[in-house]
Amino acid sequence: MRKVATSANARLFSSGGRPISLGARFGSISVGCGGSGHTANSTSLAEAEQLSLAGVLRFTSAYAGPRLKEKKSARGSCEAAQNAIHAWACALRSLGDALPPWRCEPKVQALSPLLDEYCDYRRTHNGVADGTLVRDLDVAQRLIAHLQIRQRAPTSLTLVDLDAFIKELATRVSKSTVADVCSSLRSFLRFLQTTGRLPVDLAKGVMAPRFRISARPPRTLPWQNVKRILRSIQRSEPPGKRDFAILLLLATYGLGAAEVLGLRLEDVDWQAGILRARRPKTKVSIELPLLTPVARALSAYLQWERPPAKGTARLFLSKNMPYSPITSGAIRHRIRHYASKAGVAADVIGAHAFRHSHASRQVDAGAM
């Protein structure tokens, strides 16, 4: 592996590539390559298999050794080695080497004919979003498994079976979750009745539990708290400019996290002063005025922080290789981090609190 590392080093410099453009220090990559070559020789690990997430986990297990397991210093060394090998794999892939994917796609379990038909029905007749469809399929699978235990078929469903299913579920989850499950359950029951599998519409007999709205996480934030959170972001260091632009988009236009993270470079029309976004559920495009504070924040991010990733048109990317689009979970984590810094209760704050923060969403350019 040391020969491969040396060859990669030579090609990086001969092709004019700069280490900083790859998102990692060249010395770190060299150290990681050299260390991995030594360990690969001593532990008989295949070189190609190491350049994937599964392979690097095996490598770091051998890298730490049995004496250092469970020690804090060993965990730090393993994380450094993983980052170095990941950066090296990205560099080799950018040079044209054929490498296995870093993360293997999870195997998709085949649906039963009934659930496959239900999935097509929900897409064709209801036009549901992918996230809602995943939840609906999960509820349908749980109900079918519950019926199998009771040795009953979906075509012989009764209200007694539904009551037993909901009561068992209510012992493990909150009332709001049970209410969501009841909504998906009614959709599945309507499908069974519409397709002739049930003689009657049992959906009318599914009653969701009542719960106080105050029992759910708060849906809004006072506008003063929003500004405090925005001011707490250190834009002098990455990913401050990126996070500031994302949170400003959420608070200013009331966009959802999926709408902001789905933005592409061509969605920002600088000459016309228009920002184009797409509703993830309806796939409808909307045009918004590109306000001055938002344009300033996006320009700063694009000029100084966005990595030089040529393979994707997404606007917001991770700051480390392989520059993948960031997820809504990462945004939620960053929001709570900045809320904690600003002294705002951050246990239940997410993107939803920003998009519902203020009716007018008047952006004070001087305050931001």
C-alpha positions in Angstrom: 0.0 0.0 0.0 3.0 2.3 0.5 3.7 2.1 -3.2 0.1 3.1 -4.0 0.4 6.0 -1.6 3.7 7.1 -3.2 2.1 6.9 -6.7 -0.9 8.9 -5.6 1.3 11.5 -4.1 3.3 11.9 -7.3 0.2 12.1 -9.4 -1.4 14.7 -7.1 1.6 17.0 -7.5 2.2 16.2 -11.2 -1.4 17.0 -12.1 -1.2 20.4 -10.4 -3.7 19.4 -7.7 -3.4 21.4 -4.5 -3.9 19.6 -1.2 -6.0 22.4 0.2 -8.5 22.0 -2.7 -9.1 18.4 -1.6 -10.3 19.4 1.8 -7.5 17.9 3.8 -3.8 18.6 4.5 -1.5 16.6 2.2 0.7 15.7 5.1 -2.3 14.1 6.9 -3.1 12.0 3.8 0.5 11.0 3.5 0.7 10.0 7.2 -2.5 8.0 6.9 -1.3 6.2 3.8 2.0 5.4 5.3 0.5 4.1 8.5 -2.1 2.1 6.7 0.5 0.5 4.5 2.5 -0.6 7.6 -0.6 -2.0 9.2 -1.9 -3.7 6.1 1.4 -5.5 5.7 1.4 -6.7 9.3 -2.3 -7.7 9.5 -2.8 -9.0 5.9 -5.6 -6.5 5.2 -6.5 -6.1 1.5 -5.7 -2.6 0.2 -8.8 -2.1 -1.9 -11.1 -3.2 0.8 -9.6 -0.7 3.2 -10.8 2.2 1.1 -14.4 1.8 2.1 -16.2 2.5 5.4 -16.4 -1.2 6.3 -12.8 -1.7 5.4 -11.5 1.3 7.3 -13.3 0.1 10.5 -11.5 -3.2 10.2 -8.3 -1.4 9.6 -8.7 0.9 12.6 -9.5 -2.1 14.8 -6.1 -3.5 13.9 -4.5 -0.1 14.0 -5.3 0.5 17.7 -4.2 -3.0 18.8 -5.7 -5.0 21.6 -3.8 -3.1 24.4 -5.3 0.3 23.4 -8.9 -0.8 23.0 -11.5 1.3 25.0 -8.9 4.0 25.7 -9.6 7.6 24.8 -6.3 8.0 23.1 -7.0 5.0 20.9 -10.4 6.4 19.9 -8.7 9.7 18.9 -6.1 7.8 16.9 -8.7 5.7 15.1 -10.7 8.8 14.2 -7.6 10.5 12.8 -6.7 7.4 10.8 -10.3 7.1 9.4 -10.3 10.8 8.3 -6.9 10.4 6.6 -7.8 7.2 4.7 -11.2 8.7 3.7 -9.4 11.8 2.3 -6.9 9.5 0.5 -9.7 7.5 -1.0 -11.5 10.6 -2.3 -8.2 11.9 -3.8 -7.6 8.6 -5.6 -11.2 8.5 -6.9 -10.8 12.1 -8.2 -7.7 10.9 -10.1 -9.7 8.2 -11.8 -8.9 5.1 -9.8 -11.7 2.5 -9.6 -12.5 2.1 -5.9 -15.4 0.5 -4.1 -18.1 3.0 -2.8 -17.3 4.4 0.6 -20.7 3.4 1.9 -22.6 0.4 0.5 -26.2 1.0 -0.3 -28.5 -0.8 2.2 -30.4 -3.7 0.8 -34.0 -2.9 0.0 -36.3 -5.5 1.3 -38.8 -6.7 -1.2 -42.4 -5.8 -0.4 -45.2 -8.3 -0.4 -47.7 -8.1 -3.4 -50.3 -6.5 -1.1 -47.9 -3.8 0.2 -46.5 -3.2 -3.3 -50.0 -2.5 -4.6 -50.6 -0.3 -1.6 -47.5 1.7 -2.3 -48.6 2.2 -6.0 -52.0 3.2 -4.8 -50.7 5.9 -2.4 -48.5 7.3 -5.1 -51.0 7.3 -7.9 -54.2 8.3 -6.1 -52.9 10.4 -3.2 -49.6 11.8 -4.4 -48.0 11.4 -1.0 -44.4 12.4 -0.3 -41.7 9.7 0.1 -41.3 10.4 3.8 -45.1 9.9 4.4 -45.1 6.7 2.3 -42.3 5.2 4.4 -44.3 5.9 7.5 -47.5 4.5 6.0 -45.8 1.3 4.8 -44.2 0.8 8.3 -47.6 1.1 9.9 -49.1 -1.4 7.4 -46.3 -3.9 8.0 -46.8 -3.6 11.8 -50.5 -4.2 11.5 -50.0 -7.3 9.2 -47.4 -8.7 11.7 -49.8 -8.1 14.5 -52.5 -10.0 12.6 -50.2 -12.9 11.8 -49.5 -13.4 15.6 -53.3 -13.6 16.1 -53.5 -15.9 13.0 -55.8 -13.5 11.1 -55.6 -12.1 7.6 -56.0 -8.5 6.6 -59.2 -9.4 4.7 -60.8 -10.6 7.9 -60.0 -7.4 9.9 -62.5 -6.3 12.6 -62.6 -3.3 14.9 -61.6 -5.6 17.8 -58.3 -6.4 16.0 -57.7 -2.7 15.4 -58.4 -1.8 19.1 -55.9 -4.5 20.2 -53.3 -3.2 17.8 -53.7 0.5 18.9 -53.8 -0.4 22.6 -50.6 -2.4 22.4 -49.0 0.5 20.5 -50.1 3.1 23.1 -48.1 1.3 25.8 -44.8 2.0 24.0 -45.1 5.4 22.3 -46.5 8.8 23.0 -50.0 10.0 22.3 -48.9 12.2 19.4 -47.1 9.2 17.8 -50.3 7.1 18.2 -52.2 9.8 16.5 -49.9 9.8 13.5 -50.1 6.0 13.4 -53.9 6.2 13.4 -53.7 8.5 10.4 -51.6 6.0 8.4 -53.8 3.2 9.6 -56.9 4.9 8.2 -55.2 5.2 4.8 -54.4 1.5 4.7 -58.0 0.6 5.7 -59.4 2.8 3.0 -57.1 1.1 0.5 -58.4 -2.4 1.6 -62.0 -1.3 1.3 -61.5 0.5 -2.1 -59.8 -2.6 -3.6 -62.5 -4.9 -2.4 -60.5 -6.7 0.3 -62.8 -5.4 3.1 -66.6 -5.3 2.7 -66.9 -2.2 4.9 -64.9 1.0 5.6 -63.3 0.4 9.0 -61.3 3.7 8.8 -64.3 5.6 10.3 -64.0 3.5 13.4 -60.3 4.4 14.1 -60.3 7.3 16.6 -57.0 9.0 17.4 -56.2 9.8 21.0 -56.6 13.4 22.1 -53.6 15.3 23.4 -52.8 18.9 24.3 -51.0 20.9 21.6 -48.8 22.2 24.4 -47.5 18.7 25.0 -45.7 18.9 21.6 -42.5 20.8 21.0 -43.0 24.6 20.5 -43.7 25.5 16.9 -42.4 29.0 17.1 -39.7 31.2 18.5 -39.9 34.8 19.5 -38.2 36.9 16.8 -35.8 38.3 19.4 -34.6 34.7 20.1 -34.2 34.1 16.4 -31.9 37.1 16.1 -29.9 36.1 19.2 -29.3 32.7 17.6 -28.2 34.2 14.3 -25.8 36.6 16.1 -24.2 33.7 18.0 -22.9 32.2 14.7 -19.2 32.8 14.3 -19.0 33.6 10.5 -15.2 34.0 10.6 -14.7 30.2 10.8 -16.3 27.4 8.7 -19.0 26.4 8.6 -20.3 29.7 10.0 -21.1 31.4 6.7 -23.0 28.3 5.5 -25.0 27.8 8.7 -25.8 31.5 8.9 -27.1 31.5 5.3 -29.2 28.3 6.0 -30.8 29.7 9.2 -31.4 33.0 7.6 -33.3 31.3 4.7 -35.4 29.4 7.2 -36.3 32.4 9.2 -36.8 34.9 6.4 -38.9 32.9 3.9 -40.5 30.3 6.2 -39.0 27.5 4.0 -38.7 24.0 5.3 -35.4 22.3 5.9 -35.9 20.0 2.8 -36.6 23.1 0.6 -33.5 24.9 1.8 -31.2 21.9 1.5 -32.6 21.1 -2.0 -31.5 24.4 -3.4 -29.1 24.3 -6.3 -26.6 26.8 -7.6 -28.9 27.7 -10.6 -31.8 28.5 -8.2 -30.2 31.8 -7.3 -30.8 34.2 -10.1 -28.6 37.1 -9.2 -29.5 39.3 -12.1 -33.2 39.0 -11.7 -33.0 39.0 -7.9 -35.0 35.8 -7.6 -34.6 32.7 -5.4 -36.3 29.6 -6.8 -37.3 26.7 -4.4 -39.3 23.5 -4.8 -41.9 22.1 -2.5 -40.8 18.6 -1.7 -44.3 17.1 -1.5 -46.0 18.7 -4.5 -42.8 19.3 -6.6 -44.1 22.8 -7.4 -41.5 25.5 -8.0 -42.0 28.9 -6.3 -40.1 32.2 -6.9 -39.1 34.4 -4.0 -37.5 37.8 -3.9 -33.8 37.6 -3.2 -33.6 40.0 -0.2 -30.4 42.0 0.3 -29.4 40.3 3.7 -30.0 36.8 2.2 -28.1 37.7 -1.0 -25.2 39.0 1.1 -25.1 35.8 3.2 -25.2 33.5 0.2 -22.5 35.5 -1.6 -20.2 35.3 1.4 -20.8 31.5 1.6 -20.2 30.9 -2.1 -17.1 33.1 -2.2 -15.3 31.9 0.9 -16.7 28.6 2.2 -18.4 26.4 -0.4 -15.9 23.6 -1.3 -14.9 23.3 -5.0 -17.1 20.3 -5.6 -17.7 19.8 -9.4 -19.8 16.7 -9.2 -22.8 18.3 -7.5 -25.0 21.3 -8.1 -26.4 21.4 -4.6 -25.9 24.8 -2.9 -25.1 23.6 0.6 -22.5 21.0 1.1 -20.5 19.5 4.0 -17.2 21.2 4.7 -15.2 17.9 4.6 -14.6 15.5 1.8 -16.4 14.0 -0.1 -18.5 17.2 0.0 -21.9 15.5 0.2 -25.1 17.5 0.6 -25.9 18.0 4.3 -29.0 16.5 5.9 -31.8 17.9 7.9 -30.5 16.0 10.9 -27.2 17.9 10.7 -29.2 21.2 10.4 -31.2 20.4 13.6 -27.9 19.6 15.4 -26.4 22.9 14.3 -29.5 24.9 15.3 -29.5 23.5 18.8 -25.8 24.1 19.1 -26.2 27.8 18.2 -29.3 28.1 20.4 -27.4 26.8 23.4 -24.6 29.3 22.7 -27.2 32.1 22.6 -28.8 31.0 25.9 -32.1 29.9 24.2 -33.6 26.6 25.5 -32.5 24.2 22.8 -33.9 20.8 23.7 -36.8 20.8 21.2 -35.7 23.5 18.7 -35.4 22.5 15.1 -35.9 23.9 11.6 -39.7 24.0 12.2 -39.2 26.6 14.9 -37.4 28.9 12.5 -39.8 28.6 9.7 -42.7 29.5 12.0 -40.8 32.0 14.0 -42.5 35.3 13.0 -45.5 36.1 10.8 -43.8 39.0 9.0 -40.2 37.8 9.2 -38.9 41.3 8.8 -35.1 41.0 8.4 -33.2 43.8 10.1 -30.1 44.1 7.9 -28.2 46.1 10.4 -29.0 43.6 13.2 -27.9 40.6 11.2 
